[in-house]
């Protein structure tokens, strides 16, 4: 008979991954204790290790990493500089990608 798919909580995953990192028991022992496959424990362990730096990042560091350049303002600046230096060229000849994301529509 086929087993139904189980969804584990984040707390359970963290507990199993921390037990694997401690190394007091083998992966086979943890597998039988928590009734989870060895490959799943290994995956949770590697994810915990790779994402552990997120715990200690400050709000300013998170904002710096997440906040990329504002494309709308960059497109507006490109268009304004282009119009300033090339006043005789019609807007229709500017590349279309300048108008796609920033909302600058010539029509």
Buried (B, 14 or more C-beta within 10 A) or exposed (E): EEEEEEEBEEEBBBBBBEBBEEEEEEBEEBBEEBEBEBEBBBEBBEEBEEEEEEEEEEEEEEEEEEEEEEEEEEBBEBBEEBEEEEEEEEBEEBEEEBBEEBEBEEE
